[in-house]
Amino acid sequence: MLLSGVMVELGVYGAVRVYWTVFSGPHGIAQPHLRAVFVAAGVLTALVGAVMCWQQRHLKRMLAFSTVGHVGLFLIGVALLSPAGTAGVALYVAAHAGVKAALFATTGVLLDRHGSVDEHGLRGRGRDLPLAGALFALGGLALAGLPPFGTALGKAVTEHAGEDLCPWLPSVFVLVSAATGGAVLRASARIFADAGPPAAGALAVPAVLLCASLAVGLLPAVGGTLGRAARQFTDRTAYTTAIYGHSAAPSSPVPDTGWSAEGVLLALASTALAALLTAAAVRGAKWRGAARVGPVGRAVGRGLVLPLRRLHSGHLGDYVAWLAVGVAVFLVVMAV
């Protein structure tokens, strides 16, 4: 709950904090160059995380790859290098933390009750936990971007911040939100179908966490506070002055962190797509034969999904090696 909801995002925070403190001055790294590199990295991270999330049947691994996908979206937002993008990510992170922690807590209830977190092995066994099923489904809808969850608001603000620089960014946010939310909804439909006796009191924790995510989207004061913080965060002089206990008015206006018609429509689109993916996965099991999949589906599976699954082995040494490769690639790209 802590790793996925809080600790993972600190890597993105560290990168953006170093940029705004060290490299954002007149003699720093050129913004367009840095933006292009990190937006590309964010898109790649988001899409790989979404694909791998959809492929999982182990619930904790599914939620972990969902976090990878959303961290990619967070990286895109901060890579816009604007107060509005930073404010959107701040909203997104705050709401995502509650949703993801709630989903891990609900998964812990399943593990405690049934001794398993395997989606297929738990098929229908969650009938004795109807409240857990409801919370798990709500978490999936929140990841998909259903208003008025704070995840939908953060997604909308970030999309709006980047639409001038990268008009295609909303499609990435919609696809990643739909795939990660749809994976959770698929698991919820398979595990918790047919309600039974009420669940245990341990579900109070995920219920409170989901309510906190709702509060991020419903309370304007939360968005206003994060908007002002984002303005100061991205103003080098104002931030440095505040650290030393003084005050200086930031030069940029407070970014708009409220709901917009475009943001709501895109949020509903990603939620609807997540629901369609869920329905296709749950009701389409009888169509999984190779004859029905077709040559295109088999080629995609062999050429894209299978290599990704092999790369994500779960072995620590492999991830250390890929981390070293990734850092080297970034250094080379930034030096060009």
Secondary structure, DSSP 8 states (H G I E B T S, - for coil): -HIIIIITHHHHHHHHHHIIIII-STTS--HHHHHHHHHHHHHHHHHHHHHHHHH--BHHHHHHHHHHHHHHHHHHHHHT-SHHHHHHHHHHHHHHHHHHHHHHHHHHHHHHHHS--BTTTTTTGGGG-HHHHHHHHHHHHHHHT-TTSHHHHHHHHHHHHHTTT-TTHHHHHHHHHHHHHHHHHHHHHHHS-S--S---GGGHHHHHHHHHHHHHHH-HHHHHHHHHHHHHHT-HHHHHHHHTT-----SS-----S--HHHHHHHHHHHHHHHHHHHHHHH-GGG-SHHHHHHHHHHHIIIIIHHHHHH----HHHHHHHHHHHHHHHHHHHH-
